[in-house]
Amino acid sequence: GAKVERPSAASTAAGVAASMCEAAEAPPPSKCERWCAYTKAMCLKHFLVIGLLLAIIIGASAPVLGATIASWKMCGALGCVGGMQTICVVVIFFITGLTLKTDEVKKALRAWPEASYGILAILFITPLLALLPRELSFLPREFQIGFILFCSMPTTINSGVALVTAGNGNVALALLLTVATNLLGVFTVPFFLSLLLNVSDIKIDPGPLLVKLLLMILLPLAVGKLIRDLSKRVQAFLKRHKQLVSNISALFLCLIPWMKLSESNTALRSLSWEAILGLLACGLVLHLIYLALNYSVMHWLLGASLSLKKAVVVMASQKTLPMAMTVLAFFPAALGEPGLIAIPCIVTHLTQIFMDAFLVAKWAASTEAAPPRALLRDRGRWRCLGQREPMPETQGEQAGRKEPGLSAV
């Protein structure tokens, strides 16, 4: 065979030296370049938060474009609905289906007491606390309805799992709570929301709302999930462009409140400082109550291990914004200005992101030798908990974590 010539040691050393010289000759990045790179990274990481803040500012200060786009209607099987809002909702939940990972959900079934409480808390317990703001007379009626709407929602789809991952919580359980509550929520939200609004002497028909949610949320989500599971190329693309796909979903999500606020600009400008401060305080207090309630149940009643506790406390204390904006699009006009109803949803969503990001940053380094003693045993008997065999760690928990950006939902 032909003789293969190998490079000599001298030529190899010369090549290495030349590379080092080229690296030495390259000037270091300037202070301005470093600042621009840092700013770009932060904007991409917190795209949703920045987008929602801009939606509020632009919708309040320059409403003409947003109101014009929102006035476009599409008439069909769902009746006459906002055309751009419909497109936004379909794209959001189609992308949600594309990015929804369910591979590790089965691993969480061993923690069925914690999972059962998480589902119960997300869909049925935490929504009841939305009735508290209706007792505050200084809040506008639309703000009270907005709190009821947002608190009736299931948990977040991506941001909650990202926070649990960053806090070294049990990712499998977080995924289980995400998938279960968002699928069940399509069926429970219309009826439970109707019940809560009825307490406030407001009536909506849950039947048509259920049909609209099935077509606008469940159908595009199922299509996106099916495409993900059937195509390896799609999975590879999503893995390479995870941040881009997430930010596209966040962009469409930000367009919905922007249009709603633009439509309700006159009512928005008429708000008093008392109402605005009351709104901020209510959003903060509600989320603190959620965190305290879920932590107390997980720690004192169920005696869950720390990783399970992190997953349930975070997921059961968060609510998803996209579904809230979707339901709002189908609210009758008699309920009030849609832009004002959207504001409590946006403010409370931002509150939960910032508060929970701070919480998991403190929680990430926490360790626990053994689960605490509690009132209930995992098999349902009323006696103190002994130490329970921990759930196996998921691949994400074993690999070590880098704090992720917060996703759209």
PLY file of the C-alpha trace (Angstrom):
ply
format ascii 1.0
element vertex 409
property float x
property float y
property float z
element edge 408
property int vertex1
property int vertex2
end_header
0.00 0.00 0.00
0.95 3.64 -0.32
3.15 4.96 2.42
1.45 7.60 4.56
3.71 10.48 5.50
3.21 11.79 9.01
4.09 15.37 9.94
7.36 15.71 11.77
7.57 16.91 15.34
9.25 20.08 14.12
6.41 20.97 11.73
3.81 20.24 14.41
5.60 22.49 16.88
5.84 25.20 14.24
2.11 25.01 13.61
1.31 25.27 17.30
3.65 28.25 17.64
2.01 29.98 14.67
-1.44 29.48 16.19
-0.27 30.93 19.50
1.18 33.94 17.72
-2.10 34.56 15.88
-4.01 34.33 19.18
-1.58 36.72 20.82
-1.94 39.21 17.95
-5.78 39.26 18.20
-6.78 42.29 20.30
-8.90 41.64 23.37
-12.56 42.74 23.15
-13.13 46.32 24.15
-15.24 47.36 27.11
-18.04 48.39 24.76
-17.98 45.01 22.98
-18.09 43.15 26.30
-21.00 45.31 27.47
-22.91 44.74 24.22
-22.37 40.97 24.42
-23.56 40.93 28.05
-26.62 43.04 27.22
-27.53 40.79 24.29
-27.22 37.67 26.45
-29.41 39.16 29.20
-32.06 40.31 26.73
-32.26 36.84 25.16
-32.35 35.15 28.56
-35.12 37.39 29.93
-36.93 38.00 26.65
-40.40 37.33 28.10
-40.04 39.68 31.06
-38.74 42.51 28.88
-41.44 41.85 26.29
-44.29 41.99 28.82
-42.98 45.24 30.29
-42.73 46.75 26.79
-46.26 45.54 26.02
-47.57 47.49 29.01
-45.57 50.64 28.17
-46.37 50.69 24.43
-49.99 49.68 24.91
-50.49 52.55 27.37
-48.53 55.22 25.49
-49.09 54.40 21.79
-52.30 52.36 21.45
-53.27 53.10 17.82
-51.38 50.27 16.11
-52.28 47.64 18.72
-55.97 48.60 18.67
-56.02 48.52 14.85
-54.50 45.03 14.69
-56.81 43.79 17.45
-59.88 45.01 15.52
-59.30 42.40 12.77
-61.88 39.64 13.23
-62.10 36.07 11.98
-65.52 34.43 11.76
-65.95 30.67 11.64
-66.75 27.66 13.83
-65.68 29.58 16.95
-67.81 32.61 16.07
-66.20 35.98 15.43
-62.87 36.16 17.29
-59.82 38.36 17.08
-57.80 37.19 14.08
-54.33 38.12 15.32
-55.11 36.85 18.84
-56.21 33.50 17.39
-52.99 33.19 15.38
-50.92 34.04 18.47
-52.67 31.42 20.62
-52.35 28.66 18.00
-48.65 29.39 17.44
-47.94 29.49 21.20
-49.49 26.11 21.91
-48.13 24.52 18.73
-44.62 25.51 19.90
-45.54 24.25 23.37
-46.30 20.84 21.86
-43.05 20.90 19.91
-41.00 21.58 23.04
-42.96 19.43 25.52
-40.75 16.67 26.94
-42.51 13.72 28.56
-39.73 11.13 28.57
-39.11 11.29 32.32
-42.73 11.68 33.49
-43.11 7.98 34.38
-40.26 8.23 36.89
-42.37 10.61 38.99
-45.23 8.14 39.50
-43.43 6.65 42.51
-44.05 9.95 44.31
-47.81 9.65 43.90
-48.76 11.36 47.22
-46.77 14.49 46.29
-48.00 14.36 42.68
-51.62 13.95 43.80
-51.40 16.91 46.14
-49.69 19.01 43.43
-52.50 18.35 40.91
-55.18 18.98 43.54
-53.52 22.22 44.68
-52.96 23.58 41.16
-56.44 22.91 39.78
-58.73 23.19 42.81
-57.14 24.68 45.95
-55.10 27.68 44.78
-57.92 29.06 42.54
-60.09 29.55 45.65
-57.70 32.20 46.95
-58.63 34.41 44.00
-61.85 35.22 45.85
-59.89 37.25 48.41
-59.24 40.30 46.17
-62.96 40.65 45.44
-63.42 41.79 49.03
-61.14 44.79 48.40
-63.43 47.58 47.28
-60.60 49.84 46.08
-59.75 47.38 43.30
-61.64 47.92 40.00
-64.07 45.18 39.06
-61.87 44.18 36.10
-58.89 43.65 38.42
-60.95 41.33 40.61
-62.02 39.32 37.54
-58.40 39.27 36.34
-57.23 37.68 39.61
-59.99 35.05 39.39
-59.01 34.32 35.79
-55.28 33.99 36.44
-55.60 31.95 39.63
-57.91 29.47 37.88
-55.16 28.50 35.44
-52.94 25.38 35.60
-49.22 25.64 36.25
-46.62 27.04 33.87
-45.38 24.79 31.08
-41.71 25.70 30.69
-40.64 28.36 33.20
-41.64 26.30 36.24
-39.64 23.28 35.06
-36.67 25.57 34.35
-36.85 26.96 37.89
-37.10 23.48 39.44
-34.06 22.44 37.39
-32.11 25.50 38.53
-33.01 24.76 42.16
-31.90 21.11 41.97
-35.46 19.91 42.45
-37.03 16.75 41.05
-37.47 17.50 37.35
-39.51 14.34 36.64
-42.17 15.37 39.14
-42.21 18.92 37.77
-42.80 17.54 34.26
-45.58 15.27 35.52
-47.37 18.21 37.18
-46.94 20.31 34.04
-48.33 17.72 31.64
-51.15 16.50 33.89
-52.50 19.89 34.97
-52.32 21.54 31.56
-54.16 18.66 29.90
-56.74 18.39 32.68
-56.98 22.17 32.93
-58.49 22.41 29.45
-61.48 20.50 30.85
-61.59 21.86 34.44
-60.88 25.56 33.90
-64.14 26.46 32.09
-66.33 24.94 34.80
-64.27 25.99 37.83
-63.85 29.52 36.44
-67.59 29.73 35.82
-68.20 28.65 39.43
-65.80 31.25 40.85
-67.24 34.03 38.71
-70.74 32.98 39.74
-69.75 33.60 43.37
-69.05 37.19 42.27
-72.47 37.35 40.56
-70.91 36.99 37.09
-72.17 34.24 34.81
-70.47 32.67 31.79
-71.41 29.52 29.90
-68.61 26.93 30.40
-69.72 24.69 27.49
-68.74 26.94 24.55
-65.56 27.95 26.40
-64.56 24.28 26.72
-65.04 23.71 22.97
-62.92 26.77 22.15
-60.12 25.67 24.48
-60.11 22.20 22.93
-59.71 23.67 19.45
-57.35 26.53 20.32
-55.13 24.86 22.94
-55.37 21.08 22.99
-55.46 20.55 19.20
-52.34 22.62 18.28
-50.51 21.26 21.33
-51.28 17.66 20.29
-50.19 18.36 16.70
-46.91 19.89 17.88
-46.24 17.00 20.24
-46.98 14.45 17.51
-44.56 16.14 15.10
-41.88 16.18 17.81
-42.27 12.49 18.59
-42.32 11.40 14.92
-39.43 13.48 13.58
-35.85 13.17 14.77
-34.93 16.14 12.60
-37.40 18.35 14.44
-35.98 17.22 17.77
-32.45 18.00 16.59
-33.53 21.44 15.33
-35.28 22.23 18.62
-32.19 21.17 20.56
-29.92 23.42 18.48
-32.28 26.42 18.51
-33.94 26.06 21.91
-33.55 29.73 22.87
-34.81 30.97 19.49
-37.94 28.79 19.56
-38.67 29.82 23.14
-38.33 33.52 22.29
-40.63 33.18 19.26
-43.30 31.75 21.57
-42.64 34.59 24.05
-43.01 37.17 21.28
-46.45 35.89 20.29
-47.42 35.78 23.96
-46.44 39.44 24.43
-48.52 40.48 21.43
-51.78 39.40 23.13
-51.62 41.71 26.20
-50.21 44.48 23.96
-53.38 44.36 21.83
-55.64 44.06 24.88
-54.02 47.04 26.61
-54.15 49.10 23.41
-57.89 48.42 23.11
-58.46 49.51 26.71
-56.13 52.52 26.69
-58.76 55.02 27.87
-59.74 52.90 30.87
-56.07 52.20 31.59
-55.25 55.91 31.83
-58.13 56.47 34.24
-56.71 54.11 36.90
-55.85 55.63 40.26
-52.54 55.13 42.05
-54.49 53.46 44.85
-55.76 50.79 42.45
-52.30 50.25 40.93
-50.58 49.89 44.31
-53.38 47.60 45.49
-52.88 45.46 42.40
-49.14 45.07 43.05
-49.74 44.25 46.72
-52.42 41.67 45.91
-50.21 39.91 43.38
-47.34 39.76 45.87
-49.48 38.57 48.80
-51.28 35.92 46.74
-48.01 34.38 45.61
-46.59 34.45 49.15
-49.72 32.62 50.38
-49.30 30.03 47.62
-45.67 29.42 48.58
-46.43 29.22 52.31
-49.42 26.89 51.84
-47.65 24.48 49.51
-44.46 24.42 51.58
-46.44 23.73 54.79
-48.32 20.81 53.25
-45.21 19.29 51.68
-43.04 19.74 54.78
-45.36 19.19 57.73
-48.19 17.05 56.31
-46.48 14.86 53.69
-42.90 15.01 54.96
-41.55 15.06 51.41
-37.86 14.92 50.60
-36.22 18.20 49.64
-36.09 17.56 45.87
-39.80 16.63 45.77
-40.63 19.58 47.99
-38.89 22.00 45.62
-40.79 20.62 42.62
-44.25 20.80 44.15
-43.81 24.15 45.92
-42.64 25.87 42.73
-45.07 24.21 40.32
-48.15 24.47 42.58
-47.47 28.16 43.23
-47.28 29.22 39.57
-49.96 29.90 36.97
-49.62 29.93 33.19
-50.16 33.18 31.30
-50.85 31.89 27.74
-53.99 29.97 28.73
-55.21 32.97 30.74
-54.82 35.22 27.68
-56.61 32.60 25.56
-59.59 32.42 27.91
-59.67 36.22 28.13
-60.03 36.39 24.34
-63.34 34.52 24.69
-64.74 36.58 27.58
-67.99 38.43 26.78
-67.73 42.22 26.57
-70.09 42.56 29.55
-67.28 41.47 31.91
-65.42 44.76 31.36
-62.39 46.15 29.60
-60.19 43.23 28.47
-57.00 45.27 28.88
-57.75 45.92 32.55
-58.57 42.25 33.12
-55.21 41.34 31.56
-53.16 43.57 33.87
-53.50 41.43 37.07
-52.54 38.35 35.00
-49.39 40.03 33.66
-48.35 41.60 36.97
-48.87 38.40 38.97
-47.02 36.39 36.31
-44.01 38.72 36.54
-44.20 38.59 40.34
-44.05 34.79 40.42
-41.09 34.74 38.01
-38.98 37.15 40.08
-39.93 35.71 43.47
-39.42 32.08 42.49
-36.12 32.83 40.73
-34.87 34.33 44.00
-36.23 31.35 45.97
-34.60 28.66 43.83
-31.29 30.55 43.85
-31.31 30.24 47.65
-32.61 26.68 47.49
-30.10 25.37 44.95
-27.32 24.76 47.47
-29.63 23.38 50.20
-29.26 19.77 51.29
-31.31 17.56 53.57
-30.07 14.47 55.38
-33.50 12.85 55.58
-37.15 13.77 54.94
-38.80 15.55 57.90
-41.27 13.83 60.18
-44.86 14.47 59.19
-48.48 13.69 60.03
-49.24 11.46 57.06
-47.41 8.45 55.75
-47.18 8.07 51.98
-49.55 5.08 52.15
-52.22 7.20 53.75
-52.00 6.07 57.40
-52.24 8.70 60.15
-48.88 8.31 61.80
-45.43 9.84 61.70
-43.42 9.39 58.54
-40.28 7.37 58.64
-37.48 7.86 56.12
-38.57 6.96 52.63
-36.48 5.64 49.77
-35.67 8.60 47.54
-36.68 8.74 43.90
-33.86 8.12 41.42
-32.36 11.29 40.01
-33.17 12.24 36.45
-30.49 12.81 33.85
-30.87 16.57 34.25
-30.29 16.34 38.00
-27.19 14.20 37.59
-25.54 16.37 34.96
-25.29 19.52 37.08
-27.10 22.66 36.17
-26.57 26.05 34.67
-29.27 28.57 35.52
-31.59 28.73 32.48
-33.48 31.70 31.11
-37.16 31.83 31.95
-39.37 30.63 29.15
-42.64 31.92 27.91
-45.02 29.79 29.90
0 1
1 2
2 3
3 4
4 5
5 6
6 7
7 8
8 9
9 10
10 11
11 12
12 13
13 14
14 15
15 16
16 17
17 18
18 19
19 20
20 21
21 22
22 23
23 24
24 25
25 26
26 27
27 28
28 29
29 30
30 31
31 32
32 33
33 34
34 35
35 36
36 37
37 38
38 39
39 40
40 41
41 42
42 43
43 44
44 45
45 46
46 47
47 48
48 49
49 50
50 51
51 52
52 53
53 54
54 55
55 56
56 57
57 58
58 59
59 60
60 61
61 62
62 63
63 64
64 65
65 66
66 67
67 68
68 69
69 70
70 71
71 72
72 73
73 74
74 75
75 76
76 77
77 78
78 79
79 80
80 81
81 82
82 83
83 84
84 85
85 86
86 87
87 88
88 89
89 90
90 91
91 92
92 93
93 94
94 95
95 96
96 97
97 98
98 99
99 100
100 101
101 102
102 103
103 104
104 105
105 106
106 107
107 108
108 109
109 110
110 111
111 112
112 113
113 114
114 115
115 116
116 117
117 118
118 119
119 120
120 121
121 122
122 123
123 124
124 125
125 126
126 127
127 128
128 129
129 130
130 131
131 132
132 133
133 134
134 135
135 136
136 137
137 138
138 139
139 140
140 141
141 142
142 143
143 144
144 145
145 146
146 147
147 148
148 149
149 150
150 151
151 152
152 153
153 154
154 155
155 156
156 157
157 158
158 159
159 160
160 161
161 162
162 163
163 164
164 165
165 166
166 167
167 168
168 169
169 170
170 171
171 172
172 173
173 174
174 175
175 176
176 177
177 178
178 179
179 180
180 181
181 182
182 183
183 184
184 185
185 186
186 187
187 188
188 189
189 190
190 191
191 192
192 193
193 194
194 195
195 196
196 197
197 198
198 199
199 200
200 201
201 202
202 203
203 204
204 205
205 206
206 207
207 208
208 209
209 210
210 211
211 212
212 213
213 214
214 215
215 216
216 217
217 218
218 219
219 220
220 221
221 222
222 223
223 224
224 225
225 226
226 227
227 228
228 229
229 230
230 231
231 232
232 233
233 234
234 235
235 236
236 237
237 238
238 239
239 240
240 241
241 242
242 243
243 244
244 245
245 246
246 247
247 248
248 249
249 250
250 251
251 252
252 253
253 254
254 255
255 256
256 257
257 258
258 259
259 260
260 261
261 262
262 263
263 264
264 265
265 266
266 267
267 268
268 269
269 270
270 271
271 272
272 273
273 274
274 275
275 276
276 277
277 278
278 279
279 280
280 281
281 282
282 283
283 284
284 285
285 286
286 287
287 288
288 289
289 290
290 291
291 292
292 293
293 294
294 295
295 296
296 297
297 298
298 299
299 300
300 301
301 302
302 303
303 304
304 305
305 306
306 307
307 308
308 309
309 310
310 311
311 312
312 313
313 314
314 315
315 316
316 317
317 318
318 319
319 320
320 321
321 322
322 323
323 324
324 325
325 326
326 327
327 328
328 329
329 330
330 331
331 332
332 333
333 334
334 335
335 336
336 337
337 338
338 339
339 340
340 341
341 342
342 343
343 344
344 345
345 346
346 347
347 348
348 349
349 350
350 351
351 352
352 353
353 354
354 355
355 356
356 357
357 358
358 359
359 360
360 361
361 362
362 363
363 364
364 365
365 366
366 367
367 368
368 369
369 370
370 371
371 372
372 373
373 374
374 375
375 376
376 377
377 378
378 379
379 380
380 381
381 382
382 383
383 384
384 385
385 386
386 387
387 388
388 389
389 390
390 391
391 392
392 393
393 394
394 395
395 396
396 397
397 398
398 399
399 400
400 401
401 402
402 403
403 404
404 405
405 406
406 407
407 408
